[in-house]
Amino acid sequence: MLRKFFLVFSFICILISCTTAPITGRSQLILLSEYQEFNLGVTAYAQALKDNKKSTNKVYIDAVNRVGSRIAPATSKDYNWEFNVLESEMINAWCLPGGKIAFYEGILDIMENESQIAAVMGHEIAHATARHGGERISLGILAQIGSIALQVALRDKDPAVQYAVFQAYVPALLVGVILPFSRNQESESDEIGLIYMARAGYNPEEAVRFWEIMYETNKGKSRPPQWLSTHPATPKRIENLKRLLPDAMKIYDSSEKAQLKKLH
């Protein structure tokens, strides 16, 4: 019975999950439709805007909308894009499925120019276009199915054995699968975002500069060890971005030439 269930489930997964991430071409397993993702994003975004006070800083609001309106078309995704700035000292920004983006004032406070806004904007938008939210939900579904399968497989075992196995299952899943998966998504968003900002005419070198600022800003603050973190270590992000810069700079140079042709 269990074998039949997994055969059917695997077949459904194959039918649903035929998708690849933009730019990187990575194959993805996503058990939700884009429509379902977008609905979740719209609902969560409305709640977030209700729970947080919108910024009244016109300079920040205009800059974020200006950058967003340039990068969004570079994705070739026809989303209902929305950009907001929230009143908070938090050094963070985020994007929900369907292109719902928010920047906190705190992260804008440490930025030196709009190209650095573009670096973060490109990264956050990449989470949406690569459907990372749907992937995370799908991973959670698979984790639950794995838990059920484990329960069925151990149903005849001693309760003490069952308890010991389940006590090991959750941390092993978290440290061995979920957290590395999250770090890989962040690295992928860095890569995709670098291309997006270059296409939009923003200098990709500013992405490296922004993360150098972030490193200095957070220096001395307590951080979890890398293997328990949802994000790559900042020095590693900087190293990866520098590695990706040559290809991004070619795109940026081409976009600059295209802009000059339009002016003449």
N, C-alpha and C positions, 0 to 999 in steps of 0.2 A: 504493500500500500504506500509506504513512504517513498519507495523507488519510483512508483508511478507519479506521485505528487511532484517529485523533483524533475522528472522528465517533462511533465506538463508545464511546470513553472519555468524551466529552462527554455522551452519553446516560446513561451510568452515573452520572456526576456529578450530573446533574439529578435522577435517581431517588433518590440517596442524600442529597443535600444540602438537601432541603426543610425548612429549620429557620430560626428567628429567635432572636436573643438576647432574654432577658427585659428588661423595662423599656424598653430603647432601641428594640426592634423591628428591629434591624439584620439584614439577610439574611446568612446564613452558608453557606459551603461546607465541609462536614465529610464526609470520606470514610470515617470510622469509625462504627460503631454505638455507642450509649451503653454497651451491654454490653461491647464491646471496650475502651472508655475506662475503664470501672469496673475491669475486670480489671487493666489497666495501672496504675491508681491504687493498687489494693490491694497489688499486688506491690511497687511502688516505695515505698509507705508502710511496709510491713513491713521492707524493707531499710533504710530511713532510720532507723526506730526501733531496728534492730539495730546500726547504725553510730554512733548518737548516744546519749549517756547521758540518760535521762529526769530531769527536775528533781525535786527533793524539796521544793521550796518550796511548801508547802500553800496559802499565800495566793495565789500566782500560779496554781496548778493549779485551785483552786476558782473564782477569778475568770474564768479562760478558759473553764471548763466552764459557768459560770453565764451568761456572755455568749453563748456558742455555743448553749446550749439555748434562749435567747430569740430569737436571730436566725434560726436554722435553720428554725423553723416559719413565719417571715415570708417565706420564699422559695417556699413551696408546693411544694417538691421533697421527695419521699419517698426521700431518700438514707439510707444507713447512716452517719450522721454520726459522726465521731470527732475528739476534740480532745486534743492533748497539748502539754506544755511541755518543751522540751529545754534541757539544761544547757549554756549557751554565752553568751559575751558578745556574740555577733553581734546586730546591730540589724536583725532580719529576722523575717518570718513567711511561711508559704506554705501553699498548698492544692493537693491533687492531685485528679484526677477522682473523682467519687463522694462528695466531701465529707470528705476526709482532711486535717485541718488541724494545723499545728504552729506554735507560737510559741517563739522563743528567749528566754531570760531577759533578754538584753540589750535587747530592744525593750520589754519590760515594765518594765525599770529606769527608762526615761525617761518613762514614762506617768504622768499625774497622777490619772487616775480611770478607772472602768470604761467610761465613754462613749468614751474614747479607745481602749480595747481593742475596743469595738464598731465604731469607725471602721475599724480594721485588719481585724477579723473580717469585717465586711461586705464589704470590698474583696476579701479572700481567698476568701470564700464565693462572691462574684460570679464569680471565675475559674472555679469549678466549675459553677455553674448556667448560665453563658454558654458552657460547653464550650470554653473557650479552649485547653485542652490538645489537644483533638481538632482544632481549627482549625490549631494550629501544626504538628501532625503532618501534616495534610492539605497544608499549604503546603510542607512538606519533600518530600512525595510529588510534588507538582506541579513543584517545582524539579528533582527527579531526572528527571521525564518531559521537562521542558524541555531538560535536559542531553542526554538521549538523542536528542531531536528535532534538537538542534543538531549532534550527531555525525553523524546520518544526512544532514542537509542539507549538511554540509561534507565528506562522505566522499570527494568527488572533488577537493577543493581541495589546494593545496600544504600539506605538514605545518607549515611555518612560519606559514601563514595560520591553520590550525586552532589551533595553539598560542596565537597572539596573541588569537584570538577567545575561547578558553576562559579565558585569563588575565584578560580583561576581564569575562567573564560572571559569575564568582563575586563579585567586589567590587561589581559593578553590582547584582546580585541582593540582596546583603546590605544595601547602603546605600540602594538605591532601593525595595526591597520588604520584606524581612524585618524590619529594624529599625523602619521607620515602622509596620509592621503591629503589632509588639510594643508600641510606644508608644501606638498607638490602643487596643489591648486594655487597657492599664493605665488609660487615661483612661476607657474604658467601665466598667471595674471600679470606679473611683472613683464614677462616676455611679450605677451599680446599687447599690453598697455603701451609698451615702448614703441611698438609699430604704429599703434593708433595715434599717439601724440606726434610721431614723425610724419605720418600722412596728413595730419591736420596743420602741419607747418610749425610745430614747436620743437625746439632743440632737445633731442633725447639726452644730451649730456647733463641737462638740468635734473634728470631723474637720479643720476648718480649724486649730484650735489645735494638734492633733497634728502637722500638717505644718509649722507654724511652729516647733515644738520640733525636728522633724527637720532643718529648715533650719539652726537655730542649732547643733545637735549636729554637723552635717557641715560647718559653715562652715570654710573654710581647707583642707579635705581635697581632694586632687587628684581631679578627675572627668574622664571623657572628654567631648569636645565633644558637644553635643546630637545632632548628626546621626549619631554613633557610639554613642549610648546606647540601651539597651533600655527605659528609662523616661523619661517627660517630666521636664523640669527642675522642681525643687520649686516655685519661684515660679509657674511656669505651672500646676502642680497646684493650688496655693492659689487662684490667680485663677479657675480653672475651678470649683472647689468653691464659692467665693463666688457665682459666677454661678448655680449650681444650688441654692443654699441656700433661696431663697424657696419653691419647690415642695416641697422636703424638709421645711421647717418647717411647712407646712400639714398634711402627713401626720403629723408629730411632734405637733403641737397636737391633732389628731384622736385620736391614740393615747393621749395624756395624758388627754383628756376621757373616753375609753372606759374607761381604767383607774380613773378617779375614780368613774364610774358603778358599776363592779364593786364598789368598796369600800363604796359606799352601797347 
